[in-house]
Structures are given as structure tokens and as C-alpha cells.
């Protein structure tokens, strides 16, 4: 459970690239078919960032919308937390670039890298600065350009991912609303089932590494599926128990949009009614750190998310990392 000051989520915003890559487009690029992709993933299309668009650019657009909706002076933001697996550069932190592009004052900025669980990790970390009384207002951004690290010759992975960004504004708030509790966890024994081997200090980028596709996503699909369903469901159940909540208390379920079979399996395991589960993986694919805030934003804009709704968020990502969060929406 969250201890200390209440942490309210003032607003949510998202940015989706215009370019669509449909399953029929992929049929021309790799040995696959629309039917094969939909049957296994539920994905019909995904968005791809333009070549000159970086994660920070998408993050800035999502942040502008979140700031506008929050009705705050950007100068009141005291920290930027960027959650991404595909930063603009290894360093400096993408959060610093977002800070500069938004024209924010000299405030702390850092990145969180926890794969597709990154946004939940970032929310959890940022909430502690507010709960402790250290800060009052924080911008948390989740974004990825996974299309830049996909092996477009591997039909098992290239069909899954898309690009995008989302952002939320956290602020010290009223008791009983905002973030009620969370848990985050990791197990590095599963590091090899979802990774990009080259690009770090272990295997630097070389011609050989690129030729061997080591600078692209490597995934053991069956094991990832198994771990994703188990970890997400167990994490959510544990948190619900800690908060003395029942699954029927949840109004809106926002799972990481990995693929429809994982979402359906987790929902079934938790006993969540289909009408409470947010799914947009069919049109955006797996956008990694952006997946939860994009779905969240879509629910807000469509009116599906209403003031007072109790939300359950859960995700799993490379690492292996996972976590869940429960919050009461008050915007």
C-alpha cells in the first residue's frame, strides 16, 4: 500500500504516429498473413514513427496534452521521469531531452528501463517522491519506438510491435483518490527470453553484431506468454488482497497490450468482465512502455473512464519485470 501523502493522477495524454502498418503491408515484407497474425495476436495494424521522430519527440507531444488537461503551469513540474526501452541515445537520459523541449526549469530528470513494465515502474518511483513530501508535481512519460529494433525478417516478432507515447501528471492530492497501492518485481533468471543482445557493454555494436541481428529483439514466445499470464495475474491478485478489494470493485482494467491472447488469459484468470477490460492492441500492437498510458488515454477520451472509477493496471516486460497498480481516477 502507498504510505504518506496521497498521490493523485491529474491527467493523461498520448501521442500516436500517423503512419499505419497493416497486416496486409507485412504480407509484402515477410512470410506471414493477415489471418495468421490476427489468430495469434489479435493485431490488425500498428503505428510506426517517422524516421526523424525520436521517443523524446513523441513524449513531448503526449506531455503537452497531459499538461494542458491538468491545467497546470509547466513551470510547476518538479521532475521528469521517462520510461523507455528505446531512448533517443544511451546517454543523456531521454527525460532530460523532454525537459529541454518542453522548456521546463532546471529540475531532476532520469530514465527508467524495465521493458514493457517501465511505465508502471516509473509511476511507482515517481509516486514515492510525492508521498514522502519531497515533491508535489511530477511528469511521467512512457514511450517507445520498438520499430527501430525489430528484425523485419522475423515474422514471430516483427508483427507484434508499434510505436507511441503516453504521459501523466502526478500531484499531491486528496486522500482516497489517486494511487492507492502498487507492487513491482523482477527476476533476472528470465533475462534471455526477451532481450536485445547487442548495443550495451557486453556486446558493443559492430558490423558482425548487426549482420547477426543481435541489435534486434530476440524472444522466446511460448515462455514469454507463460510468464506474462502468470506474473500479471499473480501480481494483480496480490495487490487486490493487500488493499482489501475484490475484483468486482474494479471498474476499469488496463493490462499491458502485449497481444490479445495474453490479455484474455489474464482477464479470465482474474475473473474480470470483458466489458471492463481495455483493449486496443488490434490497432496499435505492443507499444511497450506506451501501451498502458495509450489505452488509458483512449478510455478517457471515449468516456469509458469516468470520475471515481477504480482502475487496475498490470504489466510484464523484459527483465523479467512485472507489476500492478490500483488507483482511483478523479479527473
LOPAVEX-256727 format. One record per residue: x, y, z of N, C-alpha, C, O in turn. Coordinates in steps of 0.05 Angstrom, whole numbers, padded with zeros to 5 digits, always signed. Example, Ala and Ser with C-alpha at 12.3 -4.5 7.8 and 13.67 -1.06 7.14 Angstrom:
BEGIN
+00264-00114+00156+00246-00090+00156+00264-00066+00156+00285-00066+00169
+00257-00045+00142+00273-00021+00143+00258+00001+00157+00268+00023+00161
END
This chain:
BEGIN
+00017-00024+00000+00000+00000+00000+00018+00025+00000+00040+00025+00011
+00007+00046-00012+00021+00072-00013+00020+00085+00014-00002+00089+00024
+00043+00092+00025+00044+00105+00051+00053+00134+00048+00070+00140+00031
+00042+00152+00065+00049+00180+00063+00027+00196+00050+00004+00189+00052
+00035+00218+00037+00015+00236+00025+00001+00222+00001+00013+00205-00012
-00024+00230-00003-00039+00219-00026-00026+00229-00052-00018+00251-00054
-00026+00211-00072-00015+00218-00099-00037+00216-00119-00046+00194-00126
-00045+00239-00129-00067+00240-00149-00056+00240-00177-00035+00252-00182
-00071+00228-00196-00064+00230-00224-00082+00251-00236-00106+00247-00239
-00071+00274-00242-00086+00297-00252-00097+00293-00281-00119+00302-00287
-00080+00280-00297-00088+00279-00326-00072+00257-00340-00052+00247-00329
-00081+00251-00364-00067+00232-00381-00067+00243-00409-00086+00257-00417
-00046+00237-00425-00045+00246-00453-00030+00225-00468-00015+00209-00457
-00032+00225-00494-00018+00205-00511-00012+00217-00538-00025+00237-00547
+00007+00205-00552+00013+00212-00579+00017+00187-00595+00031+00168-00587
+00003+00185-00618+00004+00162-00636+00014+00172-00663+00003+00190-00675
+00035+00160-00674+00044+00167-00701+00022+00163-00722+00005+00146-00718
+00023+00178-00743+00003+00176-00764+00006+00152-00782-00014+00140-00791
+00031+00143-00786+00036+00122-00805+00025+00095-00795+00032+00086-00773
+00008+00082-00811-00003+00056-00804+00012+00034-00820+00017+00037-00844
+00019+00012-00806+00030-00011-00819+00010-00034-00814+00009-00045-00792
-00004-00041-00835-00025-00062-00832-00013-00090-00836+00010-00093-00845
-00029-00110-00829-00021-00137-00834-00017-00143-00864+00000-00159-00871
-00033-00129-00880-00030-00133-00909-00004-00121-00919+00008-00131-00938
+00005-00100-00906+00031-00088-00913+00053-00108-00906+00073-00112-00920
+00050-00121-00882+00070-00141-00873+00071-00165-00891+00092-00178-00893
+00049-00172-00903+00049-00195-00921+00068-00191-00944+00078-00211-00956
+00074-00166-00951+00093-00160-00973+00121-00159-00963+00140-00158-00980
+00125-00159-00937+00152-00156-00926+00164-00182-00914+00188-00186-00914
+00146-00199-00905+00155-00224-00891+00135-00246-00896+00112-00240-00903
+00143-00271-00893+00125-00293-00897+00104-00295-00875+00109-00307-00854
+00081-00282-00879+00060-00282-00859+00034-00276-00874+00033-00273-00898
+00012-00274-00858-00014-00268-00870-00031-00254-00849-00026-00256-00825
-00050-00239-00858-00068-00225-00840-00082-00245-00821-00084-00240-00797
-00091-00267-00832-00104-00287-00815-00085-00299-00794-00093-00302-00771
-00060-00304-00802-00041-00316-00783-00036-00296-00760-00035-00304-00737
-00032-00271-00767-00026-00251-00746-00050-00247-00727-00047-00247-00703
-00074-00243-00739-00098-00239-00722-00103-00262-00704-00110-00259-00681
-00101-00286-00715-00106-00311-00699-00088-00313-00675-00097-00321-00653
-00063-00306-00678-00043-00309-00657-00039-00285-00639-00031-00288-00616
-00046-00262-00649-00041-00237-00633-00065-00219-00630-00066-00203-00611
-00084-00220-00648-00106-00201-00648-00100-00174-00660-00116-00156-00660
-00075-00172-00670-00066-00146-00682-00074-00144-00711-00069-00162-00727
-00085-00121-00719-00092-00116-00746-00073-00095-00759-00067-00097-00783
-00064-00076-00743-00046-00056-00753-00030-00045-00729-00038-00049-00706
-00009-00030-00735+00006-00016-00715+00017+00010-00726+00017+00013-00750
+00024+00029-00709+00034+00055-00718+00064+00055-00717+00077+00044-00699
+00076+00068-00737+00105+00070-00739+00114+00099-00740+00104+00115-00756
+00133+00106-00723+00143+00133-00722+00159+00140-00747+00172+00123-00759
+00157+00165-00756+00172+00174-00779+00202+00172-00773+00209+00174-00749
+00219+00169-00793+00248+00166-00788+00260+00188-00772+00279+00183-00757
+00250+00213-00774+00262+00235-00759+00249+00240-00732+00254+00260-00719
+00231+00221-00724+00217+00225-00698+00229+00206-00677+00230+00182-00681
+00239+00217-00655+00250+00201-00633+00230+00198-00611+00209+00210-00611
+00237+00182-00591+00219+00177-00568+00214+00204-00554+00191+00209-00546
+00234+00220-00551+00230+00246-00537+00210+00263-00552+00194+00278-00539
+00210+00262-00578+00190+00278-00594+00162+00269-00588+00144+00286-00584
+00157+00243-00588+00131+00233-00582+00123+00239-00553+00101+00245-00547
+00143+00236-00535+00138+00241-00507+00131+00270-00502+00114+00275-00485
+00143+00288-00517+00136+00317-00513+00107+00322-00521+00093+00336-00508
+00099+00310-00544+00071+00315-00553+00051+00303-00533+00031+00316-00527
+00056+00279-00522+00039+00268-00502+00039+00285-00477+00018+00288-00464
+00062+00295-00469+00065+00312-00445+00049+00338-00448+00036+00346-00429
+00051+00350-00471+00036+00376-00476+00007+00372-00471-00007+00389-00459
-00004+00349-00481-00033+00344-00478-00039+00339-00448-00059+00349-00438
-00022+00324-00434-00027+00319-00406-00025+00344-00390-00042+00348-00371
-00006+00361-00396-00003+00387-00381-00027+00405-00386-00037+00417-00367
-00036+00406-00411-00060+00423-00417-00084+00413-00402-00099+00429-00391
-00088+00387-00402-00112+00376-00389-00110+00379-00359-00131+00382-00345
-00086+00379-00348-00083+00382-00319-00088+00411-00310-00094+00416-00287
-00085+00429-00329-00090+00457-00323-00069+00469-00305-00075+00486-00288
-00044+00460-00308-00022+00469-00291-00002+00486-00307-00001+00484-00331
+00013+00502-00293+00035+00517-00305+00058+00497-00308+00066+00485-00288
+00068+00493-00332+00091+00475-00336+00114+00480-00317+00128+00461-00310
+00117+00505-00309+00139+00512-00291+00136+00500-00263+00155+00500-00247
+00112+00490-00257+00107+00478-00231+00116+00448-00230+00117+00437-00208
+00123+00437-00253+00132+00409-00254+00160+00408-00241+00178+00424-00248
+00164+00389-00222+00189+00388-00207+00207+00365-00214+00229+00362-00204
+00197+00347-00232+00213+00324-00240+00201+00312-00265+00177+00312-00269
+00219+00301-00282+00210+00287-00306+00222+00258-00305+00246+00254-00302
+00204+00239-00306+00212+00211-00307+00204+00199-00334+00180+00198-00340
+00223+00191-00350+00217+00179-00376+00222+00149-00375+00242+00139-00366
+00202+00134-00384+00203+00105-00383+00205+00095-00412+00186+00099-00428
+00227+00082-00419+00230+00074-00446+00252+00052-00448+00271+00051-00433
+00249+00035-00468+00269+00014-00474+00284+00022-00500+00303+00009-00507
+00275+00044-00512+00288+00054-00537+00293+00084-00534+00281+00100-00548
+00312+00092-00516+00318+00120-00512+00329+00133-00537+00339+00119-00555
+00328+00159-00539+00340+00173-00561+00369+00165-00565+00378+00160-00587
+00383+00164-00542+00411+00157-00541+00416+00141-00515+00400+00142-00497
+00438+00127-00514+00445+00114-00489+00448+00134-00467+00440+00129-00444
+00460+00157-00473+00460+00180-00455+00464+00204-00472+00477+00203-00493
+00453+00227-00464+00439+00232-00438+00412+00219-00437+00402+00208-00457
+00400+00221-00413+00373+00209-00409+00352+00223-00427+00354+00248-00431
+00334+00208-00437+00312+00219-00453+00296+00239-00437+00285+00258-00449
+00294+00234-00411+00279+00253-00394+00290+00281-00396+00276+00301-00395
+00317+00283-00398+00330+00309-00400+00323+00323-00426+00320+00348-00427
+00321+00307-00447+00314+00319-00473+00285+00328-00473+00279+00349-00485
+00267+00313-00461+00239+00321-00458+00237+00347-00442+00222+00365-00449
+00252+00348-00420+00252+00372-00403+00260+00396-00420+00247+00417-00418
+00281+00394-00435+00291+00417-00451+00270+00425-00473+00265+00448-00476
+00259+00405-00486+00240+00411-00508+00214+00423-00497+00201+00438-00512
+00207+00417-00472+00183+00429-00460+00189+00456-00448+00171+00471-00439
+00215+00463-00446+00222+00489-00434+00219+00490-00404+00212+00511-00393
+00222+00467-00391+00219+00465-00362+00243+00476-00348+00265+00477-00360
+00240+00484-00323+00263+00495-00308+00283+00473-00302+00279+00450-00309
+00305+00480-00288+00326+00461-00281+00316+00443-00258+00318+00450-00235
+00305+00420-00266+00294+00401-00247+00306+00373-00253+00318+00369-00274
+00303+00355-00234+00313+00328-00239+00299+00314-00262+00275+00318-00266
+00314+00298-00277+00303+00282-00299+00319+00257-00302+00344+00258-00303
+00306+00234-00304+00320+00209-00307+00302+00189-00321+00278+00192-00323
+00315+00168-00332+00301+00147-00347+00297+00122-00330+00314+00117-00312
+00276+00108-00335+00271+00082-00322+00269+00061-00345+00254+00064-00364
+00285+00040-00343+00285+00019-00364+00277-00007-00351+00293-00020-00337
+00253-00015-00355+00242-00040-00345+00226-00054-00365+00205-00067-00359
+00234-00052-00391+00219-00064-00412+00190-00053-00413+00186-00030-00407
+00172-00070-00420+00144-00062-00423+00131-00055-00396+00109-00044-00395
+00144-00062-00374+00134-00055-00347+00143-00027-00339+00137-00017-00318
+00159-00014-00356+00172+00011-00350+00153+00033-00339+00160+00047-00320
+00130+00036-00352+00112+00057-00344+00102+00053-00315+00100+00072-00300
+00095+00028-00308+00087+00022-00281+00110+00027-00261+00105+00037-00240
+00134+00019-00269+00157+00024-00252+00160+00054-00248+00165+00063-00226
+00158+00069-00270+00161+00098-00268+00140+00111-00250+00147+00129-00235
+00115+00103-00253+00094+00113-00236+00100+00107-00207+00096+00124-00190
+00108+00083-00202+00114+00074-00174+00136+00090-00162+00134+00099-00139
+00158+00095-00177+00181+00110-00167+00173+00139-00163+00178+00150-00141
+00160+00151-00182+00152+00179-00180+00133+00184-00157+00135+00204-00143
+00115+00165-00152+00095+00169-00131+00109+00171-00103+00098+00183-00085
+00132+00158-00100+00146+00158-00075+00157+00186-00068+00158+00194-00045
+00165+00201-00088+00175+00228-00084+00153+00246-00073+00158+00264-00057
+00129+00241-00083+00106+00257-00075+00096+00248-00048+00090+00264-00030
+00093+00222-00044+00083+00211-00019+00101+00218+00004+00091+00223+00027
+00127+00220-00001+00146+00227+00021+00146+00257+00027+00158+00265+00047
+00134+00273+00010+00134+00302+00014+00157+00316+00002+00161+00340+00005
+00174+00301-00014+00197+00313-00026+00189+00331-00050+00202+00352-00054
+00169+00323-00065+00160+00339-00088+00130+00339-00089+00116+00322-00076
+00119+00357-00105+00090+00360-00107+00079+00352-00134+00057+00341-00136
+00094+00357-00155+00083+00353-00183+00105+00340-00200+00127+00350-00202
+00098+00318-00213+00117+00303-00229+00104+00294-00255+00081+00286-00256
+00120+00297-00277+00112+00287-00303+00124+00260-00308+00148+00256-00306
+00107+00240-00314+00117+00213-00320+00109+00207-00349+00086+00208-00357
+00129+00200-00365+00125+00195-00394+00133+00166-00400+00154+00156-00391
+00117+00152-00416+00123+00126-00425+00123+00125-00455+00102+00132-00467
+00145+00118-00468+00145+00118-00497+00165+00099-00509+00186+00093-00496
+00160+00089-00533+00179+00071-00546+00176+00072-00576+00154+00076-00587
+00199+00069-00590+00200+00065-00619+00211+00037-00624+00233+00034-00634
+00195+00017-00616+00204-00010-00619+00209-00018-00648+00225-00037-00653
+00197-00004-00666+00201-00010-00695+00230-00007-00703+00239-00018-00723
+00245+00009-00687+00274+00013-00694+00291-00011-00687+00314-00013-00696
+00281-00029-00670+00298-00051-00661+00285-00078-00667+00292-00098-00655
+00267-00078-00686+00253-00102-00695+00268-00114-00719+00278-00100-00736
+00270-00140-00719+00281-00155-00742+00258-00160-00761+00241-00177-00757
+00257-00144-00783+00234-00146-00801+00234-00171-00818+00217-00174-00836
+00253-00189-00813+00254-00215-00827+00243-00237-00809+00240-00260-00817
+00238-00230-00784+00228-00250-00764+00198-00246-00760+00189-00227-00746
+00182-00263-00772+00153-00259-00771+00142-00264-00743+00119-00255-00738
+00157-00277-00726+00147-00282-00699+00148-00257-00681+00134-00256-00661
+00165-00238-00688+00167-00214-00671+00159-00188-00686+00148-00170-00673
+00165-00186-00712+00161-00161-00725+00131-00153-00727+00124-00130-00731
+00113-00173-00725+00085-00167-00727+00073-00156-00701+00050-00147-00701
+00088-00157-00680+00077-00152-00653+00078-00122-00645+00060-00113-00630
+00098-00108-00654+00104-00082-00642+00096-00057-00658+00096-00057-00682
+00091-00036-00643+00085-00010-00654+00098+00012-00638+00110+00006-00617
+00096+00037-00647+00108+00060-00633+00087+00078-00622+00064+00079-00631
+00094+00093-00601+00076+00113-00589+00086+00122-00562+00107+00114-00553
+00071+00140-00550+00079+00151-00524+00054+00160-00509+00034+00166-00520
+00057+00160-00482+00036+00169-00465+00048+00184-00441+00072+00181-00436
+00033+00200-00427+00043+00216-00405+00021+00221-00384-00003+00222-00391
+00029+00223-00359+00011+00230-00338+00024+00251-00320+00048+00253-00318
+00007+00267-00307+00016+00286-00287+00008+00276-00260-00015+00272-00254
+00028+00272-00242+00023+00264-00214+00025+00289-00196+00042+00306-00201
+00008+00290-00176+00009+00313-00158-00001+00304-00130-00018+00287-00128
+00010+00317-00110-00001+00312-00083-00030+00319-00083-00038+00341-00092
-00047+00301-00073-00075+00305-00075-00091+00298-00050-00081+00299-00028
-00117+00292-00055-00135+00287-00033-00134+00257-00025-00129+00240-00042
-00139+00252+00000-00140+00225+00010-00163+00210-00004-00184+00221-00008
-00158+00185-00010-00179+00168-00021-00181+00168-00051-00196+00153-00063
-00165+00185-00065-00164+00185-00094-00135+00182-00103-00117+00183-00087
-00131+00177-00129-00104+00174-00139-00094+00146-00134-00109+00126-00133
-00068+00143-00131-00055+00117-00129-00060+00106-00100-00052+00118-00080
-00073+00083-00099-00079+00070-00074-00058+00050-00066-00054+00045-00042
-00045+00038-00085-00024+00018-00079-00012+00007-00104-00023+00009-00126
+00011-00006-00101+00025-00018-00124+00044-00040-00115+00051-00041-00091
+00052-00057-00133+00075-00074-00128+00091-00077-00154+00079-00077-00176
+00117-00079-00152+00134-00083-00175+00155-00105-00168+00163-00107-00145
+00163-00120-00188+00181-00142-00182+00197-00149-00207+00191-00140-00229
+00218-00165-00203+00235-00174-00225+00248-00200-00219+00251-00208-00196
+00255-00215-00240+00270-00240-00238+00289-00242-00262+00280-00249-00284
+00315-00236-00257+00334-00236-00278+00341-00263-00289+00355-00266-00309
+00331-00285-00277+00335-00311-00288+00321-00315-00314+00327-00334-00329
+00302-00297-00320+00288-00299-00345+00297-00278-00365+00283-00272-00385
+00321-00267-00361+00331-00245-00378+00333-00253-00407+00329-00237-00425
+00340-00278-00412+00345-00287-00440+00320-00291-00457+00322-00294-00481
+00296-00292-00444+00272-00299-00460+00262-00275-00476+00245-00278-00494
+00271-00251-00469+00263-00227-00484+00285-00206-00480+00288-00195-00459
+00301-00202-00501+00324-00184-00499+00333-00174-00526+00325-00184-00547
+00351-00154-00525+00366-00146-00548+00395-00149-00541+00406-00133-00527
+00408-00170-00551+00435-00178-00541+00457-00157-00544+00473-00153-00526
+00457-00142-00567+00479-00124-00572+00470-00095-00568+00446-00089-00569
+00489-00077-00564+00483-00049-00561+00492-00038-00534+00493-00014-00530
+00499-00056-00516+00508-00048-00490+00538-00054-00487+00552-00057-00506
+00547-00057-00462+00576-00061-00456+00584-00090-00461+00607-00096-00466
+00565-00109-00459+00572-00137-00463+00578-00143-00492+00598-00156-00498
+00561-00134-00510+00565-00138-00539+00561-00111-00552+00539-00103-00559
+00583-00095-00556+00580-00069-00569+00570-00072-00598+00571-00094-00609
+00561-00050-00609+00551-00051-00637+00575-00053-00656+00592-00035-00656
+00575-00074-00671+00596-00078-00691+00582-00087-00717+00558-00093-00716
+00597-00088-00738+00586-00097-00764+00576-00126-00760+00554-00133-00770
+00592-00142-00746+00584-00170-00742+00558-00172-00726+00541-00189-00732
+00556-00156-00705+00532-00157-00688+00507-00150-00704+00486-00162-00701
+00510-00130-00721+00487-00121-00738+00480-00143-00758+00457-00149-00762
+00500-00155-00770+00495-00176-00790+00482-00200-00778+00466-00214-00791
+00489-00206-00752+00477-00228-00738+00450-00222-00725+00439-00238-00711
+00440-00198-00730+00414-00188-00720+00414-00187-00689+00393-00190-00677
+00437-00182-00677+00439-00181-00648+00430-00154-00637+00427-00150-00613
+00425-00135-00656+00415-00109-00647+00385-00107-00651+00374-00085-00653
+00372-00130-00653+00343-00131-00655+00332-00149-00633+00347-00163-00619
+00306-00148-00629+00292-00163-00608+00295-00193-00612+00290-00203-00634
+00302-00206-00591+00303-00236-00591+00282-00245-00570+00283-00236-00547
+00265-00263-00578+00243-00271-00559+00236-00300-00562+00234-00311-00583
+00233-00313-00538+00223-00340-00536+00193-00338-00531+00184-00336-00508
+00177-00338-00552+00149-00331-00550+00133-00347-00530+00117-00336-00515
+00136-00373-00530+00120-00391-00513+00126-00385-00483+00108-00384-00467
+00151-00382-00477+00159-00377-00449+00150-00349-00440+00141-00345-00417
+00152-00329-00458+00143-00303-00451+00113-00303-00446+00104-00291-00427
+00098-00317-00462+00069-00319-00459+00063-00331-00431+00046-00321-00416
+00076-00353-00425+00071-00367-00400+00077-00349-00376+00061-00346-00358
+00100-00336-00376+00108-00319-00354+00090-00294-00352+00084-00285-00330
+00083-00283-00375+00066-00259-00375+00040-00263-00361+00031-00248-00344
+00026-00285-00369+00000-00291-00357+00002-00296-00328-00014-00285-00312
+00022-00312-00320+00025-00318-00291+00032-00294-00275+00020-00289-00254
+00052-00279-00283+00062-00257-00267+00042-00234-00265+00038-00223-00244
+00029-00227-00287+00010-00206-00287-00014-00212-00269-00023-00196-00253
-00024-00237-00271-00048-00245-00255-00040-00247-00226-00055-00237-00209
-00018-00259-00220-00009-00262-00192-00004-00236-00179-00012-00231-00156
+00009-00217-00193+00015-00191-00183-00011-00176-00177-00013-00163-00155
-00030-00177-00195-00055-00163-00191-00071-00174-00167-00082-00159-00151
-00072-00200-00165-00086-00213-00143-00074-00207-00116-00088-00201-00097
-00047-00206-00115-00033-00200-00091-00040-00171-00082-00045-00166-00058
-00039-00153-00100-00045-00125-00094-00074-00121-00085-00079-00107-00066
-00092-00134-00099-00120-00132-00091-00125-00142-00063-00140-00130-00047
-00111-00163-00056-00114-00174-00028-00103-00154-00008-00115-00150+00013
-00080-00142-00014-00067-00123+00004-00085-00099+00009-00085-00087+00030
-00100-00091-00012-00118-00068-00010-00146-00075-00001-00163-00058+00001
-00150-00101+00006-00177-00110+00015-00198-00104-00006-00220-00095+00001
-00191-00108-00031-00210-00104-00053-00217-00130-00066-00202-00149-00066
-00241-00131-00078-00250-00154-00094-00249-00146-00123-00250-00122-00130
-00247-00166-00140-00244-00160-00169-00268-00145-00179-00266-00130-00198
-00292-00149-00167-00316-00135-00176-00315-00106-00169-00331-00090-00179
-00297-00098-00151-00294-00070-00144-00281-00054-00166-00284-00029-00168
-00267-00067-00184-00252-00054-00205-00272-00046-00227-00288-00062-00237
-00270-00021-00235-00287-00010-00257-00273-00012-00284-00287-00017-00304
-00247-00007-00285-00232-00007-00310-00206-00023-00306-00190-00016-00289
-00202-00043-00323-00177-00059-00323-00160-00051-00346-00169-00053-00369
-00135-00042-00340-00117-00033-00361-00092-00051-00362-00072-00045-00348
-00093-00073-00376-00069-00091-00378-00050-00081-00399-00058-00067-00418
-00025-00088-00397-00006-00083-00418-00016-00096-00444-00024-00119-00444
-00015-00081-00466-00026-00091-00491-00004-00107-00506+00007-00097-00526
+00001-00131-00497+00022-00148-00510+00010-00162-00534+00019-00158-00556
-00010-00178-00529-00026-00190-00551-00053-00199-00539-00055-00202-00514
-00072-00203-00555-00099-00208-00545-00101-00234-00529-00117-00236-00511
-00085-00254-00536-00087-00279-00521-00077-00276-00493-00088-00288-00474
-00056-00260-00489-00046-00255-00462-00067-00239-00446-00073-00245-00423
-00078-00218-00459-00098-00202-00445-00122-00219-00437-00132-00217-00415
-00132-00235-00456-00155-00252-00450-00149-00272-00428-00166-00277-00410
-00125-00283-00428-00118-00304-00408-00116-00291-00380-00125-00303-00361
-00103-00267-00379-00101-00254-00353-00129-00246-00342-00135-00249-00319
-00145-00235-00360-00172-00226-00352-00188-00250-00342-00202-00248-00321
-00186-00272-00355-00201-00296-00347-00191-00307-00320-00206-00315-00303
-00164-00306-00317-00152-00316-00292-00161-00298-00268-00165-00308-00246
-00163-00272-00273-00172-00254-00252-00202-00253-00248-00211-00245-00227
-00217-00262-00268-00246-00261-00266-00257-00233-00273-00278-00226-00264
-00241-00218-00289-00250-00191-00297-00270-00194-00321-00265-00209-00340
-00292-00179-00319-00311-00180-00341-00300-00166-00366-00287-00146-00364
-00305-00178-00389-00294-00167-00414-00300-00138-00418-00283-00123-00429
-00324-00129-00410-00331-00101-00415-00315-00081-00398-00315-00057-00403
-00301-00091-00378-00284-00074-00361-00255-00073-00370-00240-00057-00361
-00248-00091-00389-00221-00093-00398-00216-00075-00422-00230-00077-00442
-00195-00058-00420-00188-00041-00442-00170-00056-00462-00149-00067-00453
-00177-00056-00487-00160-00069-00507-00159-00051-00532-00180-00044-00543
-00135-00045-00541-00132-00031-00566-00108-00042-00582-00098-00030-00601
-00099-00066-00573-00076-00079-00586-00082-00084-00615-00063-00086-00631
-00107-00087-00622-00114-00092-00650-00106-00070-00669-00100-00075-00693
-00105-00045-00659-00098-00022-00676-00071-00010-00671-00061+00005-00688
-00059-00017-00648-00033-00005-00642-00010-00025-00638+00013-00018-00637
-00017-00051-00634+00003-00070-00628+00014-00066-00600+00003-00051-00584
+00037-00078-00595+00050-00075-00569+00068-00051-00570+00089-00051-00584
+00061-00030-00556+00076-00005-00557+00094-00003-00532+00104+00019-00525
+00099-00025-00519+00118-00027-00496+00110-00008-00474+00088-00009-00463
+00128+00011-00467+00123+00029-00444+00099+00047-00449+00088+00058-00430
+00092+00051-00474+00069+00069-00481+00042+00055-00480+00022+00068-00481
+00043+00029-00477+00018+00013-00480-00003+00020-00460-00026+00024-00468
+00003+00021-00435-00017+00027-00414-00027+00056-00416-00051+00061-00416
-00009+00076-00418-00020+00104-00420-00036+00109-00445-00054+00126-00445
-00029+00096-00468-00044+00100-00492-00073+00089-00489-00092+00102-00496
-00075+00065-00477-00101+00053-00472-00117+00070-00452-00141+00074-00455
-00103+00080-00432-00115+00097-00411-00126+00122-00424-00148+00130-00418
-00109+00135-00441-00118+00159-00454-00142+00154-00472-00160+00171-00473
-00142+00132-00486-00164+00125-00504-00190+00122-00488-00211+00131-00497
-00188+00109-00464-00211+00106-00447-00222+00133-00437-00246+00137-00435
-00203+00151-00431-00211+00177-00422-00225+00193-00444-00246+00205-00440
-00213+00193-00468-00225+00208-00490-00251+00197-00499-00268+00212-00509
-00255+00171-00497-00280+00158-00506-00303+00160-00485-00326+00155-00492
-00296+00168-00461-00315+00170-00440-00320+00144-00425-00336+00142-00407
-00304+00123-00432-00306+00098-00418-00296+00100-00389-00306+00086-00371
-00276+00117-00385-00265+00122-00359-00278+00146-00347-00278+00168-00358
-00291+00142-00324-00306+00164-00311-00295+00171-00283-00281+00154-00271
-00300+00195-00274-00291+00204-00248-00301+00185-00227-00325+00179-00226
-00283+00177-00209-00290+00159-00187-00285+00130-00194-00287+00113-00176
-00278+00124-00219-00273+00096-00227-00248+00085-00213-00228+00099-00210
-00250+00060-00205-00227+00046-00194-00213+00031-00216-00225+00015-00230
-00187+00037-00220-00172+00026-00242-00151+00006-00232-00138+00010-00211
-00148-00016-00247-00127-00036-00242-00108-00036-00266-00117-00042-00288
-00083-00031-00262-00063-00032-00283-00044-00055-00277-00037-00060-00254
-00036-00070-00298-00016-00091-00294+00000-00095-00320-00010-00092-00342
+00026-00102-00316+00043-00105-00339+00066-00125-00334+00072-00131-00311
+00077-00135-00355+00101-00152-00354+00120-00143-00376+00111-00134-00397
+00146-00145-00371+00165-00136-00391+00192-00151-00389+00196-00168-00371
+00210-00144-00407+00236-00156-00407+00250-00152-00381+00247-00130-00369
+00265-00172-00372+00279-00169-00347+00283-00195-00331+00306-00201-00324
+00264-00210-00325+00235-00205-00329+00226-00186-00307+00233-00188-00284
+00209-00167-00315+00197-00148-00296+00167-00149-00297+00156-00157-00318
+00154-00142-00275+00125-00141-00275+00115-00124-00252+00130-00117-00234
+00089-00118-00252+00078-00103-00231+00049-00096-00235+00038-00101-00257
+00036-00085-00215+00008-00077-00216+00004-00052-00200+00020-00045-00182
-00017-00038-00205-00024-00013-00191-00055-00010-00190-00068-00016-00210
-00065+00000-00168-00093+00007-00166-00095+00036-00160-00081+00046-00142
-00112+00050-00174-00116+00079-00169-00145+00086-00174-00160+00073-00188
-00153+00108-00161-00180+00119-00164-00178+00144-00181-00165+00164-00174
-00191+00143-00204-00190+00165-00223-00208+00188-00213-00231+00184-00206
-00197+00212-00213-00211+00235-00202-00213+00258-00220-00218+00281-00212
-00208+00253-00246-00207+00276-00265-00231+00275-00285-00233+00292-00302
END
